[in-house]
Amino acid sequence: MGDALAAMLAAALAMAAPQQPGPAQAGTRQDTAGPPRAATELDRIVVTARRHEESLRDVPQAVTAVDGEELESRGAIDIAALDMLTPNLTIHPARAFNGSVTAYIRGIGQFDPIWGVEPGIGIYLDDVHLARPQGALLDVLDVQRVEVLRGPQGTLYGRNSLGGAVKVVTRAPEAEFGGKIALTAGDYGRRDGRLVLNVPLADTLRTRLGVARHDRDGYGRNLYTGGEVSARDATVARFIALWTPATDLEVRFAYDRYRDRSGAQGARRLAVPPPAIDPEQTPLDPGRHDVRSDARERLDLDNEGASVTVDWSIDARWRLRSISAWRQGDSHAVLDMDSLPRPQWLLGRDFAERQRSQELQLHRDDERTHLVAGLYLFDGTEAGDGRANALHFMPTHFYRATGTIRTRSIAAYADWVRDLGAAWQLELGLRQTVERKSVVADNGFYNDAGFSDRHSTTADFSDSADFREPTPRLALSWRASEQALLYAQVARGFKGGSYNVRANAVRYPQSAHPVDAETVLAWELGARGDWLDGRLGWTAAVFHNDYRDIQLSVLTRGSEDQGGFPDFRNAGSGTSRGAELEWQARLGPVLRWSGHLGYLDARYDEYIDDGLDVAGSRHFPNAPRWTAGSSLIADVPLRGAGWLLARVDGRYQSMTRPTTDLTELLVQPGYSVWNASLAWTSPQRRWELTARVDNLGDTAYRTTGFAYPVGIVTGYYGPPRTHSLTLAYSF
């Protein structure tokens, strides 16, 4: 199928000729001529990066924006696809948890999804912040656009956006009845379906429903039990109701739910442990998704949320906006950490999270000024239960850590944009966040696998701590011409402080002390422009980040000679600098080319481990020196027979260390991944047929992994080469 698709793609490119399509027929959903636009002209996209609608070409900061049509054309399923089109972004499913996200922007993020550890990149769904990574690997079902804001967003987005933010904006209900149904079949038993239904119930009330079902067999096999590994079984649903009782008032209700019963990701062994751990010296498995686990692994996730957004236009200049939201999620994991057919290290984790938030925004617009001032309230609780059955690694074999962390936060902010005349614009912003963190922890060793007979207690305490963080922003931009914008900005962001939920407060009292917030001060110079009468659009940026109080897992010692404890502390500081370039070009009447290039130099200035500064031997995780991507797209009219859209998309990432572990086995060398597709759209734009090949070269690459001093090293691999065929009908 791959050779056939390549031949079809070559034929489509050969057919590209400067001809104009005829007008659409009456009764179609869109009456403009030409094929459906896959929006690579990013400067035409309207974004809300600064909390109000404006053209991307006018935003003085590094933002990558892509609309839903482009994501659908790329075959994107979730926001992990954003790494194909964003410089200096690393994003992938979190290790050992389905539906959870690991995201890094410009070397800043968080790879451990344990409760109590805050993420470094803010994930937003319709302006609602998802406080935890579980359930944050958002499906791109029926989205209007996705915005990736690079650099700290502390002024307008607050806590846990010190590296940047990813904003998913869903489609609003429309005035006319319509919808779309799509069915996808592919190898590995893939059977996916999507349904979008837009139903206006009255002139003032519109509704929209989206449902997606993902079903696929495993990429690998459990060579011990014969079962599948990395199978997919997930369902996503979104519902939106839009009520406009008056011309100046709009009320939007949104509900979403995600249910995942997918099989555990294949943790392939990368090394044969010593005989004390693996007496049989089990050889490495042949496939990159194969395992030999003797455990019944499970990774279940349920996540849902609802929000009510009220927009009231008080008059021509003033607007009041309220966003009230609630979310909850539950995840359960059972993992065989050694990936061997021996009952020696089984890990179980149960998480429960609840969050409520309220945001009030006041906007003022006139000819020269835009002001947004806001108040944000957040109350969230994370409860965790981690259990380790480590028969060969712990003296009493069974360890359990349970606890709850509650976060209550209040923030006030204002962002003022003023046109100074002579094409200059000044932006001043400030946010003050006050946060209280409360913890209850109960950890200890047990004598039985049922965790009913406690052998010793390592932590039994409750505590609370207050954090206060100001996050200002200053930006100055100059529109040198109608086609060029230059800007400079400095901004501060922070990642919330917390507690080490795995503390051993009995032997190492300092491990129960609160962990301070991380902070970053970022400088950025950038430009964006349109050349060749709008046929070439580009953006460029250079940046420098001063990263302080980095939260790291390090070795610490108690008052006695006790060998040390793996603690979680503010043990580091670092500096990162780099450059980014994005472009979009129309090479002819039917051919378009887009791409990006990112350079990143991230280094630790300090890394205190076991009382020593080891910064010279440590590396930033998920911070590849180079990232790059390119897409070549041809929209080919077929003289009354519809249109063909042929595309090739590629991504390159240089050598990457997915975690702070020192083992070289986890280092992922540089690699590239290429995808290709060919889509036909009927003349009435009702039918679509798309053939796709993802990972054309069947590239083997790891996204993350685990490494333990006892000799166990496992890696999680990206998908192999896959083929699919999608049939869609719009009505």
Secondary structure, DSSP 8 states (H G I E B T S, - for coil): -HHHHHHHHHHHHHT--S-------TTSS--SSSS------GGG-EE-TTSS-EEGGG--S-EEEEEHHHHHHTT--BGGGGGGT-TTEEEEE-TT-TTBEEEEETTEE-----TT---SEEEEETTEEE-SSBT-S-B-TTEEEEEEEES--HHHH-TT-SSEEEEEEE----SS-EEEEEEEEETTTEEEEEEEEEEEEETTEEEEEEEEEEEE--SEEBTTT--EES-EEEEEEEEEEEEEEETTEEEEEEEEEEEE------EEE-S---TTT-TT-----SSTT-B---S--EEEEEEEEEEEEEEEE-SSSEEEEEEEEEEEEEEEEEEETT-SSSSSEEEEEEEEEEEEEEEEEEEEE-SSEEEEEEEEEEEEEEEEEEEEEETTTSTTSEEEEEEEEEEEEEEEEEEEEEEEETTEEEEEEEEEEEEEEEEEEEEEEESSTTS-SEEEEEEEEEEEEEEEEE--EEEEEEEEETTEEEEEEEEEEEE--B--TT--TTT-GGGGS-B--EEEEEEEEEEEEEETTTTEEEEEEEEEEEEEEEEEEEEE--SS----EEEEEEEEEEEEEEEEEEEEEE-SSSEEEEEEEEEEEEEEEEEEETTEE-GGG---TT--SEEEEEEEEEEEE-TTS-EEEEEEEEEEE--B-SSS---GGG-B--EEEEEEEEEEE-TTS-EEEEEEEESTT----EEEEEE-TTS-EEEEE----EEEEEEEEE-
